[in-house]
Amino acid sequence: MKKPQLSGLFRSNKLPMKYHFSMVLVTLMLVTSLQVFAQQGFNVTFYNVENLFDTTDDPEVRDEEFTPEGDKKWTEERYTIKLDKLSRVLSASVEDGLPEVIGLCEVENRGVVEDLMKTGKLKKGKYSIVHQDSPDGRGIDVALAYRKKALKVIDFKAHTVDLPGENARPTRDILHVRTIVAKKDTVHFFINHWPSRYGGEEKSRPKRIQAAEVLREVVDELLEKQPRAKLVIMGDFNDYPDNVSIQETLDAQEAGKTSKPTSLVNLAASIKGEQGSYNYRGNWGMLDQIIVSQSLVSEGSSGMRCTSGSLRIVKEEWMLYTDPKSGAQKPNRTYGGNNYYGGFSDHLPVVVDFKL
């Protein structure tokens, strides 16, 4: 069989020097690109944005207070100021860049998320959005914003949390988004905003346990089908890492303390002392958490992965209010009751830096 005849330069083994140089340069550029891609970061941020409402009265929900005529005198000017401030915070959550994935809670609708993603530096991220209206009476929802160049959304589902009690008010759904990250990893993202502690922690505890049971059932189904499934669970859980709903019902443990293959790893559990994403009566705590499956932190994990100490709180001086008398600090919020403070949010964002 005859070998195919090559023409032009490739027919000769004696290439001119300039072509040798070009080939070496192209090879070096290719190797460098592959090394950068292998070390590429993938940042996931969660932020409770504290009542991000538009100024229009929606007759389907109880949002009248967030209108120009309402108790909070919520005007277009105040709405624009809040968008600018939230964009500044989210843009500061990743050094020299923007988050690939942003989980949000306390957003009224898809429109306010779209407005936020078009504000300030976030506009450069060209974010797409996953959102579904929840049955919450006030109309506050959860949402996921993501950069299309970083991941592809396959599908999503909102899991309803039916609370115990005859007169229980509807609460937020748990948003489950199935994605492909870096064109190879199937990663499940869950965005949560569990029932508040209104009425007291003990009295309201069953509501959060119910939310944890709903989430745990979905997690078990996924892990039964694929034990190495990659799960990223984020949210404002209105409970701390050592509370029953998180530690026992959801079985999310501090790294190194997981007792079963199906246990989850709570990356926020190692943050203790005078640190936290939320300040309640002068005490900091981790209501906002990012929890992952063991497959994302196990030694030898390939693809998308993180370390047990990779969660951090975004906490800059300009995000905080400092008490002029005591010097104590807390997140600089937008409102205190009906008093307008013009701050950012009553929570701080949390971030996990993954590697691909």
C-alpha positions in Angstrom: 0.0 0.0 0.0 1.4 3.4 -1.0 1.9 5.9 1.7 0.0 9.2 1.2 2.1 11.9 -0.4 2.6 15.1 1.5 3.0 18.3 -0.2 4.6 21.6 0.6 6.7 22.1 3.7 5.6 18.9 5.4 7.2 16.8 2.6 10.6 17.8 3.8 12.4 17.1 7.1 14.3 20.3 6.7 12.0 23.0 7.7 13.2 26.6 7.7 14.3 27.9 11.2 11.4 30.4 11.4 8.9 27.5 11.1 10.7 25.6 13.9 10.4 28.7 16.1 6.7 29.1 15.3 6.0 25.4 16.2 7.9 25.7 19.5 6.0 28.9 20.3 2.6 27.3 19.6 3.5 24.2 21.7 4.5 26.4 24.6 1.2 28.4 24.4 -0.8 25.2 24.3 1.0 23.7 27.3 0.6 27.0 29.2 -3.2 27.1 28.4 -3.7 23.5 29.6 -1.8 24.2 32.8 -4.0 27.3 33.5 -7.1 25.4 32.7 -6.1 22.6 35.1 -5.6 25.1 37.9 -8.6 27.1 37.0 -10.7 28.3 39.9 -14.5 27.8 40.1 -16.1 30.1 42.7 -19.5 29.5 44.3 -21.0 32.3 46.3 -24.2 32.4 48.4 -25.8 35.6 49.6 -28.9 36.4 51.5 -29.6 39.8 50.0 -32.2 41.0 52.6 -35.6 41.7 50.9 -34.7 42.5 47.3 -38.1 43.7 46.1 -39.1 45.7 43.1 -41.3 48.8 43.7 -44.4 47.4 42.1 -47.3 45.9 44.1 -47.9 42.3 43.2 -51.5 41.4 44.1 -50.6 37.8 44.4 -48.2 38.3 47.4 -47.9 40.4 50.5 -45.3 43.0 49.2 -47.2 46.2 49.8 -44.7 47.5 52.3 -42.0 47.5 49.6 -43.7 50.1 47.4 -43.4 53.9 47.3 -46.6 54.2 49.2 -45.9 51.4 51.7 -44.5 51.5 55.2 -40.9 51.3 54.0 -41.3 54.0 51.3 -39.5 51.7 48.9 -38.8 54.0 45.9 -37.0 53.5 42.6 -34.0 55.5 44.0 -33.7 53.2 47.0 -34.1 50.1 44.8 -31.3 51.3 42.5 -29.0 52.1 45.5 -29.5 48.6 46.8 -28.8 47.0 43.5 -25.5 49.0 43.2 -24.5 48.0 46.8 -25.3 44.3 46.3 -23.4 44.2 43.0 -20.4 45.7 44.8 -20.5 43.0 47.5 -20.8 40.1 45.0 -18.1 41.6 42.8 -15.8 41.7 45.8 -16.4 38.0 46.7 -13.8 36.8 44.1 -10.4 38.5 43.8 -9.8 39.8 40.3 -12.9 38.2 38.8 -16.5 37.3 39.3 -18.2 34.2 40.8 -19.1 31.4 38.4 -22.2 30.5 40.5 -24.2 32.8 42.7 -27.0 31.4 45.0 -29.4 34.0 46.3 -32.3 34.2 48.7 -34.8 36.8 49.7 -35.4 37.9 46.1 -39.0 38.8 45.1 -39.0 37.5 41.5 -36.9 36.8 38.4 -37.0 40.4 37.4 -35.0 41.7 40.5 -32.4 39.0 39.9 -32.1 40.1 36.2 -31.7 43.7 37.3 -29.0 42.7 39.8 -27.0 40.7 37.3 -27.1 43.8 34.9 -25.7 46.1 37.6 -22.1 47.3 38.0 -19.3 44.8 37.4 -21.8 41.9 37.4 -22.9 42.9 34.0 -19.6 41.7 32.6 -20.4 38.2 33.8 -23.3 37.8 31.4 -25.1 35.7 33.9 -28.1 33.4 33.2 -30.7 32.7 35.8 -32.6 29.8 37.3 -35.7 30.9 39.2 -39.1 29.7 40.1 -41.8 31.5 42.1 -42.2 29.9 45.5 -45.4 29.6 47.5 -44.0 31.9 50.2 -46.7 34.4 51.2 -44.4 37.4 51.1 -43.2 36.4 47.7 -39.5 35.9 48.6 -37.8 33.2 46.6 -34.4 31.6 46.0 -32.5 31.8 42.7 -29.3 30.6 41.0 -27.3 32.9 38.7 -24.5 31.3 36.7 -22.0 32.2 33.9 -22.8 30.2 30.8 -19.1 29.8 29.9 -18.5 28.0 33.2 -21.4 25.5 33.3 -24.4 24.3 31.4 -27.8 23.8 33.1 -29.4 20.4 32.3 -32.7 20.9 34.2 -34.0 22.1 37.5 -36.8 21.3 40.0 -38.3 23.1 42.9 -39.0 20.8 45.9 -41.9 21.9 48.0 -41.6 21.9 51.8 -44.9 21.2 53.4 -44.7 22.4 57.0 -46.3 20.7 59.9 -49.4 22.1 61.5 -52.9 22.9 60.2 -52.3 26.6 60.0 -48.7 26.5 58.7 -47.9 29.2 56.2 -46.2 28.1 52.9 -42.4 28.5 52.9 -39.7 28.7 50.2 -39.1 25.8 47.9 -35.7 24.1 47.7 -34.3 24.8 44.2 -32.4 21.9 42.7 -30.4 22.6 39.6 -28.6 19.8 37.7 -25.6 21.1 35.7 -22.5 20.1 33.7 -19.4 21.9 35.0 -16.3 22.3 32.8 -18.0 20.1 30.1 -17.4 17.0 32.2 -18.7 17.0 35.8 -22.3 16.6 36.6 -22.9 18.8 39.7 -26.2 19.2 41.6 -26.7 22.6 43.2 -29.4 23.1 45.9 -30.4 26.6 47.0 -32.2 26.8 50.3 -33.9 29.4 52.6 -35.3 27.4 55.5 -38.1 28.7 57.7 -37.2 31.5 60.2 -37.0 31.3 63.9 -40.0 33.5 64.3 -41.8 32.6 67.6 -38.5 31.2 69.1 -36.0 28.6 68.1 -37.6 25.7 69.9 -41.1 26.4 68.7 -40.0 26.9 65.1 -37.5 24.0 65.1 -39.9 21.4 63.5 -40.2 23.6 60.4 -36.5 23.5 59.7 -36.4 19.8 60.5 -39.1 19.3 57.9 -37.1 21.2 55.3 -34.0 19.1 56.2 -36.1 15.9 55.7 -37.2 17.0 52.2 -33.7 17.8 51.2 -32.2 14.6 52.7 -34.7 12.5 50.8 -33.5 14.0 47.5 -29.9 13.6 48.5 -30.4 9.9 49.4 -32.1 9.3 46.0 -29.1 10.8 44.2 -26.5 9.0 46.2 -28.3 5.7 45.9 -28.1 5.9 42.1 -24.6 7.4 42.1 -22.6 7.1 45.3 -20.0 9.5 44.0 -22.5 12.2 42.9 -21.3 15.7 43.3 -23.6 17.9 45.4 -23.3 21.5 46.4 -25.9 22.6 49.0 -26.0 26.3 49.9 -28.4 28.6 51.7 -29.6 30.5 54.7 -30.7 27.6 56.9 -31.8 29.7 59.8 -30.0 27.1 61.9 -26.4 26.7 62.9 -24.1 23.8 61.8 -24.5 22.1 65.2 -28.3 22.3 65.3 -30.5 19.2 64.9 -31.8 20.0 61.4 -28.3 20.3 60.0 -26.2 17.9 62.0 -28.7 15.1 62.6 -31.6 15.3 60.1 -29.5 16.4 57.1 -26.4 14.5 58.4 -24.0 17.3 57.5 -20.9 17.1 59.5 -17.6 18.9 60.0 -14.9 17.6 57.8 -13.2 14.6 59.3 -16.2 13.7 61.4 -18.4 12.0 58.8 -19.6 8.6 60.1 -21.2 7.2 56.9 -20.4 7.2 53.2 -23.6 9.2 52.7 -22.8 11.8 55.3 -22.4 15.3 53.9 -19.5 17.7 54.7 -20.5 21.1 56.1 -17.7 23.5 55.0 -19.1 26.1 57.4 -18.8 23.9 60.5 -15.2 24.7 61.1 -15.8 28.4 61.4 -16.2 29.2 65.0 -15.6 31.8 67.6 -16.2 35.5 66.8 -16.8 34.8 63.2 -20.0 34.3 61.2 -22.2 35.5 58.3 -24.9 36.9 60.6 -24.9 38.8 63.9 -27.7 38.3 66.3 -27.7 40.5 69.4 -24.0 40.9 69.3 -23.2 37.2 68.6 -21.8 36.1 65.2 -22.9 32.7 63.8 -23.1 30.7 60.6 -26.7 30.7 59.4 -25.4 30.8 55.8 -23.6 27.6 54.9 -22.3 25.7 52.0 -22.4 21.9 52.3 -21.0 19.3 49.9 -20.9 15.6 49.2 -17.9 13.7 50.3 -16.9 13.1 46.6 -15.9 16.8 46.4 -13.5 16.8 49.3 -12.1 13.2 49.2 -8.4 12.7 48.6 -7.8 11.7 45.1 -11.0 13.4 43.8 -10.7 14.5 40.2 -12.6 17.2 38.3 -14.4 19.7 40.4 -13.2 19.5 44.0 -12.4 21.6 47.1 -10.6 21.4 50.5 -12.3 21.2 53.8 -11.1 24.7 54.7 -12.1 26.4 51.5 -15.2 28.2 52.7 -14.6 31.9 53.5 -16.8 34.8 54.6 -16.7 37.9 52.5 -16.3 40.6 55.2 -14.9 44.0 54.4 -15.0 47.1 56.6 -17.3 48.9 54.1 -19.9 46.2 54.4 -20.2 46.7 58.2 -21.9 49.0 60.6 -19.8 50.0 63.6 -21.5 51.0 66.8 -20.1 54.4 67.8 -20.3 53.7 71.5 -19.2 50.0 71.8 -17.2 49.7 68.6 -19.1 46.4 67.9 -19.7 45.6 64.3 -22.4 43.8 62.3 -23.6 43.7 58.7 -24.8 47.1 57.5 -28.4 46.3 56.6 -30.9 48.1 54.4 -33.7 48.4 57.0 -34.3 48.0 60.7 -38.0 47.7 60.9 -39.3 50.5 58.8 -36.2 52.6 59.4 -34.1 53.0 56.3 -30.4 52.6 56.9 -29.3 52.4 53.2 -26.9 49.5 53.8 -26.2 46.3 52.0 -27.8 43.3 53.8 -28.2 41.9 57.3 -26.1 38.9 56.1 -22.6 38.5 54.7 -21.9 36.3 51.7 -20.1 33.0 51.9 -17.8 31.6 49.2 -16.2 28.3 48.4 -13.2 28.2 46.0 -13.3 25.0 44.0 -10.7 23.7 41.6 -11.4 22.0 38.3 
